[in-house]
Amino acid sequence: MARFVKYAQFGGPEVLEVVEGPVPQAGSGEVVVEVKAAGVNPIDGKLRSGLRASAPLTSPRTTGSDGAGVIVELGPDVEGWAVGDEVIVTSARGSYATHAVVPVSGLTRKPGALSWAQAAGLGVPAGTAYQSLRSLGVAEGMTVLVHGASGAVGQAALQFARELGATVVGTASEANFDRIRQLGGIPVAYGPGLVERVRAVAPNDVDRVLDAAGTDEAIEASLELVDDPQHIATIVRGADAPGWGIRAFSGGSATALTPEELGWRADGIRWAAELAAQGRFDVEIARTLPLDQAVEAQTLLTRGGSRGKIVLLP
């Protein structure tokens, strides 16, 4: 038997429950992965609460899309993969589980340099960060400002921007300055005087901004620092980004990602795995919890304040 976290109604984290059922079977172009770790992402909570629109909830629904584990079954028409392969998982049909069905498009080979928890933490953060930087046209020699730089997406963006040859400035609380520096960024504190502090460390102006914080302060400061609002993007304030005149990638945006941008998200996960294998990309784990504590995991994520990824260990 397998174990799954499901919810039968929209609501707070308390609607989640662990249930047992048969190990799922792979369809054409799919595999079954025995999950060793599952990444907990904000989108999981938004779908569970009904804050993010989804199909009508007519039966209990699984949750989670990111994870890492071992392939235990191949479906028809699957090539290039074998039972026993260790993989990073995205686009899973419910990764908060002991077993999950995953399309082959959602598989990346797991490097030995990453723990199961770190591998499970790559998916959404790495894919979002890389696609956002590519969509913004970040290139060598630019100065990039990342708001919310100590979060999972922010940390990935710092590392990708560094690898792309940009100078990167990251806003964070002072308690997280050492982490920003460790990842190659220049830390700047939130709060009054933010624009002046950024200009002091980036005298040649800011070329691009990625907002992973979602505060009015972050967006208002960005508009002061960058001449073209289209060189600013948010992954949090998608619904009201048009009112600010800035770009948005998911995060409630009514504008869907293009096929090219979806491809960049997949590329970002693969590149992060390659860099991790070389010791050039790190995934910080805030906390690991057993599958039975999925309610606590999503409660912690909703509460915020944690640095790095929260991961479930089935």
N, C-alpha and C positions, 0 to 999 in steps of 0.2 A: 504493500500500500504506500501511497504517497501522501504528503501533507501540504496543504495550500492555505494561504491567507485569503479570505474572501469577505465581501460585504454584500448584504442583501437590501440595504437602503442607504440613501445619501445621508451624510451627517458627520459628526466629529470622529476622531480616531477610535472612539469606543465602539463604533459599528463594525470594526474589523474583528474577525474571529478565525481561528485555525480549525480547519476541517480535514478529514481524511477522505481519500478516494483512490480509484485505480490510477496507476502510473499512466500518463497520457501517451498516445501513440502519434508518431510523426506522419504527416501527410506528404504529398509530393513536394520536393524542394525544401523539406524541413528535417530537423533532427530533434531528438530528445536529449536534453542536458540534465545530468544530475547536478543540482545547484550546490556549490560550496559556499557561495557568498552572494548576497543580493544588495545592490545599491539602493538607498532610499533617497528619492528626489522630490522636490517641491511639487512637480506635476502630479505625482501619485496622490498627494493630499488634496490637490485642487480637483482632481477627478472624483475622488472619494466623497468630498464634501458637496459636489455639484457646482462648485464655483466655476469650473471649466466645463463647458457643454460637452455632453457625450450622448450616446444612444440611450433610449429609455431603459431603465433598470427593471427588467422583467424576471430575472433569475439571479441568484448569487453570482458575483463577478470577481474574478481574480484581480490582483493589482501588482504593479511593478513591471519594469521593462528591462532594467540593467542587472547584470549579474556576471558570475564566472563559475565555471565548473567543467565537468568531463562529459563528453559525448557518450551516450549509452545506447543510442539507436539511430540508424539512418533511415530516412524515408525514401520512397522511390525517386529516381532521377537526381540523387545527390552524388556529386563527384568532387574529388579533392579533399574529402574529409573521411576520417575513420573513427570507429569506436575506440575510445581511449584517448582521443585528442583532448588536450586541455585548451579551453577557449574563453575569451571574453565575449559576453553576450549583450546584445542590444535588441530591441524590438521583440522581446520575449512575450509570450502570452501568459503573463503572470510569473514574474521572477521571485516573488515572495513565496517560495515553495521549495520542496525537496527535489522536484522534477519540473521542467518547463519545456514547452515546445518552442523552437526558435527557427525562423527562416534562415537559410544559409547566408542571405544578405546581411544578417545580423550577427555573424560570427567573425571574430578576429583571433588569431593564434595568441595564446597567452605566453609572454616571455617569463622565463624562470626568475628574472630579477624582481618581478612583482609578486607579492603575496596574493592569496585569494581575495582578501578584503580590498587591497589596492586595485586589483584588476576589476573587481565589481564596481569600484568607484570611478572608473574612467568614462563610461558611456555618455550620458547626457552632458556632464561638465566639459569633457574634452571635445565632444562633437560640437556643442554650442559655441565654445570659445573659439575654436579654429574657424568654423563657418563665419562667425561674426567678424573676425579679423580679416578673413579673405573678402567678405562682402564689402567691408569698409576700404579695401584696397591697401591694407598695411604693407609697407615695403621697407627695405633696408634704408637706414638713414632718417626715418621718421621718428617723431616723438609721440608716443601713445599714452593716453591717460585711462586707467582702469579704475572705476569706482566699485567699491566692495571687493577689493583685491584679495582679502584674506579668505573669502568664501571659496567653495569648490570650483565654480566657473571662473572666478577672479584669479585663483591660483593657476589654473590651466592657461588663462589668457596671458598672464605674466610670462609664463614659460614659452608659450608659442611666439609671443611678440619678440622675446629675446632671441629665439631661434631664427626668426625672420629678419633679424638685424636691426630691430628698432630699439630706441631708448624708451623704457617703460616706467611710468610713474603710477604708483598705486595708492589710492586713499584707503585708510584703515584706522582703527583705534591704535593708540601708541603701544598697547600691549602686544600688537601683532606686527610691529615694525621689524623685528628680527626675522620673522618669516618672510616678509616682503623682500628684505635684502637677500636672504638666502636663495630666493628664486630669481634674483637678478633685477629686482625692481628698486625704485627710489620711493620710500614711504613718505606720505604726507597725511597729516591728521585731518579728520573731519572738523566742522565747526566754523565759526566766524573767522574771516580772513583766509578762507580756503583758496580763493583765486590768487591772492598775493603769494601764498606759500607755494602754489604750483608754479607760478611765474618765476619764483626765486630759484627753483631747481630745474626749470625748463626755460631758460632765457631765450631760446630760439623758437619759441611758440610751440603750441600743441597742434599736431596735425590731425589726429583722430582720437575719438573718445568711445569707450565701451562702458555703458552703465549697467552694473550688476547689483547696484544698491537700491535704486528705485525711489530715492528721496527727491523732493523738490530742490533741495540744496544742491544735489549732484547735477541735476539737469540745468538749473539756473547758472551754476558755476561753469558748466561746460559751454553754454551758449555765450558766456563772456570770453571764454578762452579760445574758441574756434570760430573762424569767420563764416564758414559754410555749415548750417545746421544739418545738412545731409552727410556731414562727416562725423556725426554723433549718432550712436545707436544704443537703444535700451533693450534688454532682454526681460525686463520686469514690468515696465509701464506701457505695454503694447497698446492697450485700449485707448489711452489718451496721448500717445506719441504724436499723432497728426496735429493735435492742438499746439504742441510745442514746435512743430515743424521738423522733428527729428525722425530718424528711421527706427524701426522696431523689427526684431526677429523673434517670432513666437511671443511668449509672454503675454498672451491675450490679444495679439495683433490680428486684425481682420485680413491682413495681407499674408497669403500663404508663401512658404518658402518655394523658390524655384527648383526645378530638377537639378540644376547646377549646385545650388546651395545645399540641397539634401545630399548630393554627392560629396560636398566638402565636409559635411558632418561625419559621414562614414570615413573619409580620408583622415579626419582629425583623430579619430579613435585609433586607426592603424598607425599614424605617425607617432602618437603619444606612446603606443606600445613599443615601437621601434626605438624611440628616444629613451624609454625606460630601460630597455635591454642594454643600452649604452651608458646607463647611469646619468642621463641628462634630462629626465622628467620624473617628478616625484608626486605621488598621491598621498596627501595627509589624511589619516583616519582620525576622526574626532572620537568615535566610540563604536564598538561592536556589541550587538545584542543577539540573543537567541531568537529564533523564529517566533517562539511563543510570546515574545515581547514586542510584536509589531505595533501594538497600540502605543507603547512607550516610545518606540522609535519615531513614529509620526508625530507624537506629542512634542518630543524634543525638537523635531524639525520645525514644527509650527511655532514653537516658542522662540526659536532663533537663538543667536548668541554663541553658537558652537562654531569653531573653526575647523574646516575640513569636512570629511564625509562621515555620515552615519551609515553603518552597514549591518545587515542581518546575516546571521550564520545559521543556516538550516542544520 
